[in-house]
Amino acid sequence: MLDTPETETSHPGKAQGTISKDPLLQPLTIKHLTFRNRIMSTSHACGLEVGGKPQEAYQRYHLEKAKGGLALSMFGGSSNVDRDSPNIFRQLNVGTDAIIPHLQQFSERMHGEGAALMCQISHLGRRGDPYAGDWLTTIAPSPLRETLHRSIPKEMDEHDINRVVKAYGAAARRCKEGGLDGIETLSAGHLIGQFLSPLTNRRTDRFGGSLENRCRFALMVHSAIRDATGDDFLVGIRLVVDEATPGGMDFEECVSAAQILKREGAVDFFNAIYGTMDTTRALAEENMPGIGSRLAPWVEPVGAFRREVGLPVFHAARISDLASARFAVSEGKVDMAGMTRAQIADPHMVEKLATGRENQVRPCIGATHCQSPYRPSCLHNPVTGRETTLDHIVEPTSGARRKIVVVGGGPAGLEAARVSAERGHDVSLYEAAADVGGQILLGATGSWRRDLLGIVEWRVTELQRLGVEIHANAYLEPEDIIALKPEVVILATGGLPQVDLLEGNDLCVSTWDIISGQMPIGRDILVYDGTGRHPAPLAAERAKEGGASVTYVTIDATLAEELTYAERLRWKKRFLSLGLEPISETRLVAVRRRDNGLEAVLLNEISRQQRIVPVDQVIVEQGSIPMNELFEELRTASSNDGVTDIDSFVSAAPQPATIRAGFELHRIGDAVSSRNIHAAILDAVRICSPL
């Protein structure tokens, strides 16, 4: 069923061309505005703003999704409406008229591609930071600290309330003058939500107590927005459908709040979310669930909410694939499917769907790299967020077709082969192991990271489509490569586990040995984590599940420190379930034989005190070191001595021409140094895009 409350349908915009029966490609009309399909990108602070403004990189990031066919980009996650809502995670500043020219340019470009454009405007309330921006106190309905962002706010008086209400209206006016199609406010853990929820509103005046009173601030804000923008401007709210927390708003009360907002004409649509966001756990598991969680986990409660409120409902929470989105729309759970992270992985997914190429959509695996400090970059699409220097669509070369040999079938090698083949070159890939995938095959083991395999599976499918032959079980010597008469050789041979202690390297095993099952697990073991990445927790999990007694030591201040906050949370939760208590800020300096076992010498980095732990096995994670032998032997036969010009590399420009005979030789990924999947794939794109 595809029933849409208070909407009508008409012909889709220019990206579709022909009308499709796919529910996702049906248009949606809300009041005067028709969206060309049912796929949107929801608001998020993408990390590309400059001085609180959406300048070129910011606009190009969203514009790519418009070119790729989406209906609506709701940009500007948590855009600030006033000075005491500071920029703490790279939000936009809609509290100043200086943003209007940028919005005008932005909206003109998006509309030119057939997409609608809206902005989320908000006040952080207690979610702010009193030591950021102008060093103003945070404000909230009640002086209760937020766990995640730590501030203890000032309790707002009516002067504060009236000032902030006015600021919302002014911000909405700027958005309309900027040519946007509408805005949404954000409740949840932000100021409007802090008034709505009894968890954060302990007031006894006309803004606290009953639900009607707790809705008063939201109604005043939306009344000011309506007065500032008129009826030809869509206004919505991102509203929680169930706080799922004792003492918070349950489903029935959230529905009642929505009905009050509808009754008063405050909103044209709801953007539904689930749970809370004032702790790391809530943010990672409820608000933005990722890898290891089920797909589209909140579609059913959102669908129930939609049936009750009688207005169009948008929703995004790990709607990562088109099948999940199609179900949500066709079954009447949502009117618009928010596929934000899915379009970070593939901004052209709608166009691929509309042209019968759904099987070519690069999958979102939920890795949460796009939620890291390096946002909005996808773990396996390094072009996202770099649209000013890299292209999502790899165009065929206008030059000569070249013979390219890629050695190594991990993520870097697979991407190098894919991009080179898209350029139209004669590409062959050689992998020494029986299967391609490299370290991803190890990383996808364990309790919650199987979806990593999507990185490999998509590239293998694309290489098959492009006609690239993959040679597995193919260990190449230098003379084998030279005999292939290549014009370009890309070495993506990865590395070997590093074990570098003051004493006893030969007495240790690597995390790879344990994760792969190549080494038996001891009874009493020590796992040393020298990187803060996944391998050490994976090895500890494997050992604990195998019945071993595990001592876990990390050089870092916290478990899995190099990972995203969502990944850290998953490992912390897993360690709690396994009864593992990490020893932090401690270095493994040596391993020695002791009787029939071993002793591990540990140095605490804070106290500088040593301790000795008797064990029968020491498992070490210190990253990897490149396997350089093949590279060194090929350098003399290469035209560039294996040198990659870094200026050309960074700008994805052709490498400088050389007069020396031979093939062009480059290393990428862990064949250069130990880094993550994103860095390895970025290397491949930078080298191979200009070939």
Sequence and secondary structure as in RCSB ss.txt:
>XXXX:A:sequence
MLDTPETETSHPGKAQGTISKDPLLQPLTIKHLTFRNRIMSTSHACGLEVGGKPQEAYQRYHLEKAKGGLALSMF
GGSSNVDRDSPNIFRQLNVGTDAIIPHLQQFSERMHGEGAALMCQISHLGRRGDPYAGDWLTTIAPSPLRETLHR
SIPKEMDEHDINRVVKAYGAAARRCKEGGLDGIETLSAGHLIGQFLSPLTNRRTDRFGGSLENRCRFALMVHSAI
RDATGDDFLVGIRLVVDEATPGGMDFEECVSAAQILKREGAVDFFNAIYGTMDTTRALAEENMPGIGSRLAPWVE
PVGAFRREVGLPVFHAARISDLASARFAVSEGKVDMAGMTRAQIADPHMVEKLATGRENQVRPCIGATHCQSPYR
PSCLHNPVTGRETTLDHIVEPTSGARRKIVVVGGGPAGLEAARVSAERGHDVSLYEAAADVGGQILLGATGSWRR
DLLGIVEWRVTELQRLGVEIHANAYLEPEDIIALKPEVVILATGGLPQVDLLEGNDLCVSTWDIISGQMPIGRDI
LVYDGTGRHPAPLAAERAKEGGASVTYVTIDATLAEELTYAERLRWKKRFLSLGLEPISETRLVAVRRRDNGLEA
VLLNEISRQQRIVPVDQVIVEQGSIPMNELFEELRTASSNDGVTDIDSFVSAAPQPATIRAGFELHRIGDAVSSR
NIHAAILDAVRICSPL
>XXXX:A:secstr
    TTEE     TTT S   SGGGS EEETTEEESSSEEE     S  BTTB  HHHHHHHHHHHHTT SEEEE
EEEEE STTS  SSS  B SSGGGHHHHHHHHHHHHHTT EEEEEEE  GGGS TTSTTT   EESS    TTT 
   EE  HHHHHHHHHHHHHHHHHHHHTT SEEEEE TTSHHHHHH TTT    STTSSSHHHHHHHHHHHHHHH
HHHH TTSEEEEEEES   STTS  HHHHHHHHHHHHHTT  SEEEEE S  SSHHHIIIIIS  TTS SSTTHH
HHHHHHHHH S EEE SS  SHHHHHHHHHTTS SEEE HHHHHH TTHHHHHHTT GGG        GGGSTTT
T BTTBTTTT TTT  SS    SS   EEEEE  SHHHHHHHHHHHHTT EEEEE SSSSS TTHHHHT SSS G
GGHHHHHHHHHHHHHHT EEE S    HHHHHHT  SEEEE   EEE    SB GGG EEHHHHHTT S   SEE
EEEESSSSSHHHHHHHHHHHTT EEEEEESSSSTTTTS HHHHHHHHHHHHHHT   B SEEEEEEEEETTEEEE
EEEETTT  EEEEEESEEEEE  EEE  HHHHHHHTTBSSTT   HHHHHTT      SS SBEEEE GGGTS  
 HHHHHHHHHHHHTT 
